[in-house]
Amino acid sequence: MGNKRCYALLCAYDGGAFSGFQRQPPLPTVQGALEDALLAIGCKVRIEGGGRTDAGVHARRQVVTFRTAMELPVGELPALLAPHLPEGLQVPDAVQPPWSFHARFSAVGKVYRYRIAAVAEPSEEDRRFAWALPDLRGFPDVTGPVLELDEGAMRSVLTTCTGRHDFSNLVHPNAEGDRKRLLTRAELRSTSERGGTTYEITFGSPGFIRHQLRNIVGVAVSAGLGKLPPGLLEQLLSGQGDRWRGPRAPGRGLCLWEIQYRRGEDPFRRADAQSSEPEPR
């Protein structure tokens, strides 16, 4: 450890401006932009993110940590970094947590939200931050307006996916990590608006694997359109047989909502606020 200190940044970003979180030169990434901004103020470091979002995926409360021997004015870091950050990336807060804190390894859970817009005339915001239906790429045979989905069928899919399953058939074929994952939360909320319906699915888990959520949303929307064959979901969750060949929901509808830490360990939440919150599931 020596004289090094640990710093944490709270970040929010529009994923449409980036090719994912992890640095991939020469592509624009969140990690690359943050490290470049820190270098611009004289701090050359490698950061670690609490969640590794894919290309197009947004974040509301991403947490990153880094360690350096430099003594940084933590209260001034957001203002110092702001001129060096690209459009679509903000750092609203910075703290100096205990040395043992790590954005990724200290996390006990993550929450993502996915938004679907089934409205008469999708707005510019819908096209940037939601899966706007109809989508000829995902459902080439659905050409007319889609103003609502079968919520019962969608909830059935989400309920079935909740719990511990082998998600091998619903993740990227080269995804790293154990394919058996615990999905603690998959909740659907709908709102009638603009002559149609918008849907928001909230997912919670100790850890997700690449493309898992986007494929689950693809399955749920297929069910909502009456296009999911009976028994297919059960086969997919068995980890056996064929992979999901249907549509994968686009990244633009997905947002890393928050990263959860044990009570009292989240550096961006006041201790009194954390004491009244339930322990992350």
C-alpha positions as CSV (number, residue, x, y, z in Angstrom):
1,M,0.0,0.0,0.0
2,G,2.8,2.4,0.9
3,N,1.6,6.0,0.7
4,K,-1.1,5.3,-1.9
5,R,-4.7,6.4,-1.3
6,C,-7.9,4.9,-2.7
7,Y,-10.3,7.2,-4.5
8,A,-13.8,6.5,-5.8
9,L,-15.8,8.3,-8.5
10,L,-19.5,8.2,-9.0
11,C,-20.3,8.3,-12.7
12,A,-23.3,8.6,-15.0
13,Y,-23.2,8.3,-18.8
14,D,-25.1,8.0,-22.1
15,G,-23.9,4.7,-23.4
16,G,-24.7,5.7,-27.0
17,A,-21.5,7.7,-26.9
18,F,-19.3,4.8,-26.0
19,S,-18.2,1.3,-27.2
20,G,-18.7,-0.1,-23.7
21,F,-17.0,0.5,-20.4
22,Q,-13.6,-1.3,-20.8
23,R,-10.8,0.4,-22.7
24,Q,-10.5,-0.8,-26.3
25,P,-8.1,1.5,-28.2
26,P,-8.9,3.3,-30.5
27,L,-12.6,3.0,-29.7
28,P,-14.2,5.5,-27.3
29,T,-14.9,3.9,-24.0
30,V,-15.9,5.0,-20.5
31,Q,-12.7,3.7,-18.9
32,G,-10.6,5.3,-21.5
33,A,-12.3,8.7,-21.1
34,L,-12.0,8.6,-17.3
35,E,-8.4,7.6,-17.4
36,D,-7.6,10.3,-20.0
37,A,-9.4,12.9,-17.9
38,L,-7.4,11.9,-14.8
39,L,-4.2,12.0,-16.8
40,A,-5.1,15.5,-17.9
41,I,-5.0,16.6,-14.3
42,G,-1.6,14.8,-13.7
43,C,-2.9,11.5,-12.4
44,K,-1.8,8.5,-14.4
45,V,-3.8,5.5,-13.1
46,R,-5.8,2.4,-14.2
47,I,-9.4,2.5,-12.9
48,E,-11.7,-0.4,-12.0
49,G,-15.4,-0.2,-12.6
50,G,-18.1,-1.7,-10.5
51,G,-20.0,-2.8,-13.6
52,R,-18.6,-3.5,-17.1
53,T,-21.4,-2.2,-19.3
54,D,-21.5,-3.2,-23.0
55,A,-21.6,-0.8,-26.0
56,G,-24.7,1.4,-25.9
57,V,-25.6,0.5,-22.3
58,H,-26.2,3.6,-20.0
59,A,-25.3,4.1,-16.4
60,R,-27.0,6.1,-13.7
61,R,-24.8,5.2,-10.7
62,Q,-21.6,3.6,-11.9
63,V,-18.8,3.4,-9.3
64,V,-15.1,3.4,-10.2
65,T,-12.0,3.2,-7.9
66,F,-8.3,3.8,-8.4
67,R,-5.2,4.1,-6.2
68,T,-2.5,6.6,-6.4
69,A,0.3,8.2,-4.3
70,M,-1.0,11.6,-5.4
71,E,-2.9,13.6,-2.8
72,L,-5.9,14.7,-4.8
73,P,-8.4,17.4,-3.6
74,V,-11.3,15.0,-3.5
75,G,-14.0,17.6,-3.0
76,E,-12.8,19.4,-6.1
77,L,-12.3,16.3,-8.4
78,P,-15.7,16.5,-10.2
79,A,-15.0,20.2,-11.2
80,L,-11.4,19.4,-12.1
81,L,-12.4,16.5,-14.3
82,A,-15.4,18.1,-16.0
83,P,-13.5,20.1,-18.7
84,H,-11.7,17.0,-19.8
85,L,-14.7,14.6,-20.0
86,P,-16.5,14.0,-23.3
87,E,-20.1,14.8,-23.8
88,G,-22.4,12.2,-22.3
89,L,-20.1,11.4,-19.3
90,Q,-20.5,13.0,-15.9
91,V,-18.7,12.6,-12.6
92,P,-21.1,14.2,-10.0
93,D,-19.2,13.0,-6.9
94,A,-15.8,11.8,-5.6
95,V,-14.8,10.4,-2.2
96,Q,-11.8,8.9,-0.5
97,P,-13.0,5.6,0.8
98,P,-11.1,3.1,3.0
99,W,-8.1,1.4,1.3
100,S,-10.0,-1.9,1.3
101,F,-12.9,-0.6,-0.8
102,H,-13.1,-1.8,-4.4
103,A,-15.8,-0.7,-6.8
104,R,-16.2,-4.2,-8.2
105,F,-15.1,-6.7,-5.5
106,S,-16.8,-4.9,-2.6
107,A,-20.1,-5.0,-4.5
108,V,-22.8,-7.4,-3.3
109,G,-25.3,-6.7,-6.0
110,K,-26.2,-4.8,-9.1
111,V,-29.5,-3.4,-10.3
112,Y,-30.3,-2.7,-14.0
113,R,-33.4,-1.4,-15.7
114,Y,-34.6,-2.0,-19.2
115,R,-37.1,0.3,-20.9
116,I,-39.4,-0.7,-23.8
117,A,-41.5,1.8,-25.7
118,A,-44.7,0.5,-27.5
119,V,-46.2,3.9,-28.4
120,A,-47.8,5.4,-31.5
121,E,-44.9,7.8,-32.2
122,P,-41.6,7.0,-30.5
123,S,-39.8,10.1,-29.3
124,E,-36.1,10.9,-29.8
125,E,-35.6,9.9,-26.2
126,D,-37.3,6.6,-26.8
127,R,-35.0,5.9,-29.7
128,R,-31.9,6.7,-27.6
129,F,-32.9,5.2,-24.3
130,A,-35.4,2.4,-25.0
131,W,-36.3,-0.4,-27.3
132,A,-38.9,1.2,-29.5
133,L,-41.4,-1.2,-31.1
134,P,-42.1,-2.2,-33.8
135,D,-38.5,-3.2,-34.5
136,L,-38.0,-4.8,-38.0
137,R,-34.6,-5.9,-37.1
138,G,-35.8,-8.0,-34.1
139,F,-39.2,-8.9,-35.4
140,P,-39.3,-8.5,-39.2
141,D,-42.8,-9.8,-39.5
142,V,-44.3,-7.2,-37.1
143,T,-44.8,-4.2,-39.3
144,G,-47.8,-2.4,-37.8
145,P,-48.0,-0.3,-34.7
146,V,-47.3,-2.1,-31.4
147,L,-49.2,-0.3,-28.7
148,E,-49.2,-2.9,-26.0
149,L,-47.7,-6.3,-25.1
150,D,-49.2,-9.3,-23.3
151,E,-48.1,-8.4,-19.7
152,G,-49.2,-11.7,-18.3
153,A,-46.9,-13.6,-20.8
154,M,-44.0,-11.2,-20.0
155,R,-44.4,-11.6,-16.3
156,S,-44.5,-15.4,-16.6
157,V,-41.1,-15.3,-18.4
158,L,-39.6,-13.0,-15.8
159,T,-40.9,-15.1,-12.9
160,T,-39.6,-18.3,-14.5
161,C,-36.1,-16.6,-15.0
162,T,-36.0,-15.5,-11.3
163,G,-33.9,-17.8,-9.1
164,R,-30.7,-19.8,-9.8
165,H,-30.5,-21.2,-13.3
166,D,-27.9,-22.2,-15.9
167,F,-28.1,-19.3,-18.2
168,S,-25.6,-20.8,-20.8
169,N,-28.2,-20.5,-23.6
170,L,-29.0,-16.9,-22.8
171,V,-25.5,-15.4,-22.6
172,H,-22.7,-14.5,-25.0
173,P,-21.0,-17.8,-26.2
174,N,-17.6,-16.4,-25.1
175,A,-18.8,-14.8,-21.9
176,E,-16.4,-15.2,-18.9
177,G,-17.5,-16.6,-15.6
178,D,-19.9,-19.2,-14.2
179,R,-23.0,-19.5,-16.3
180,K,-25.1,-20.6,-13.3
181,R,-26.4,-17.3,-11.8
182,L,-28.9,-16.1,-9.2
183,L,-31.4,-13.6,-10.5
184,T,-33.0,-12.1,-7.4
185,R,-35.3,-9.7,-9.1
186,A,-37.1,-9.4,-12.5
187,E,-40.0,-7.0,-12.1
188,L,-42.2,-5.5,-14.8
189,R,-43.9,-2.1,-14.6
190,S,-46.1,-0.6,-17.3
191,T,-47.4,2.9,-17.9
192,S,-50.1,4.0,-20.4
193,E,-48.9,7.1,-22.3
194,R,-48.8,8.7,-25.7
195,G,-51.4,6.4,-27.2
196,G,-49.5,3.2,-26.2
197,T,-47.6,1.7,-23.3
198,T,-44.0,2.0,-21.9
199,Y,-42.6,-0.9,-20.0
200,E,-39.7,-0.9,-17.5
201,I,-38.1,-4.2,-16.2
202,T,-35.9,-4.0,-13.1
203,F,-33.4,-6.7,-12.6
204,G,-31.3,-7.5,-9.6
205,S,-28.5,-10.0,-9.0
206,P,-25.2,-10.5,-7.2
207,G,-23.7,-10.6,-10.7
208,F,-24.7,-10.7,-14.3
209,I,-23.0,-12.2,-17.3
210,R,-22.6,-10.7,-20.8
211,H,-25.9,-10.4,-22.8
212,Q,-27.9,-12.2,-20.1
213,L,-30.3,-9.4,-19.5
214,R,-30.7,-8.4,-23.1
215,N,-31.5,-11.9,-24.1
216,I,-34.0,-12.3,-21.2
217,V,-35.7,-9.1,-22.4
218,G,-35.7,-10.5,-25.9
219,V,-37.5,-13.6,-24.7
220,A,-40.0,-11.6,-22.6
221,V,-40.9,-9.3,-25.5
222,S,-41.2,-12.3,-27.8
223,A,-43.7,-13.7,-25.3
224,G,-45.5,-10.4,-25.1
225,L,-46.0,-10.5,-28.9
226,G,-47.2,-14.1,-28.8
227,K,-44.1,-15.4,-30.5
228,L,-42.5,-17.6,-27.8
229,P,-43.1,-21.3,-28.5
230,P,-44.4,-23.4,-25.5
231,G,-41.6,-25.1,-23.6
232,L,-38.8,-23.1,-25.1
233,L,-38.0,-21.0,-22.0
234,E,-37.7,-24.1,-19.9
235,Q,-35.3,-25.7,-22.4
236,L,-33.2,-22.5,-22.5
237,L,-32.9,-22.4,-18.7
238,S,-31.9,-26.0,-18.5
239,G,-28.5,-25.1,-20.0
240,Q,-29.0,-27.9,-22.5
241,G,-29.9,-27.9,-26.2
242,D,-29.9,-24.9,-28.5
243,R,-29.1,-21.4,-27.6
244,W,-31.6,-18.6,-27.8
245,R,-32.0,-17.7,-31.6
246,G,-34.5,-15.0,-31.2
247,P,-33.9,-11.2,-30.9
248,R,-31.5,-9.8,-28.3
249,A,-32.8,-6.5,-27.0
250,P,-30.6,-3.6,-28.0
251,G,-28.2,-2.1,-25.5
252,R,-29.7,1.4,-25.7
253,G,-32.7,0.3,-23.5
254,L,-30.5,-1.0,-20.7
255,C,-29.2,1.2,-17.8
256,L,-27.0,0.3,-14.9
257,W,-29.2,1.7,-12.2
258,E,-27.0,1.2,-9.2
259,I,-24.3,-0.9,-7.6
260,Q,-25.1,-2.2,-4.2
261,Y,-22.7,-2.5,-1.3
262,R,-23.1,-3.8,2.3
263,R,-24.8,-1.5,4.7
264,G,-22.4,1.2,5.8
265,E,-19.9,0.4,3.0
266,D,-21.3,2.5,0.2
267,P,-19.0,5.5,0.0
268,F,-21.7,7.6,-1.8
269,R,-24.5,7.1,0.6
270,R,-24.6,8.8,4.1
271,A,-24.4,6.4,7.0
272,D,-27.7,7.5,8.4
273,A,-29.4,6.8,5.0
274,Q,-27.8,3.4,4.8
275,S,-28.9,2.4,8.3
276,S,-32.5,2.7,7.2
277,E,-32.1,0.7,4.0
278,P,-32.6,-3.1,3.8
279,E,-29.5,-5.2,3.2
280,P,-29.1,-5.7,-0.6
281,R,-30.6,-9.0,-1.7
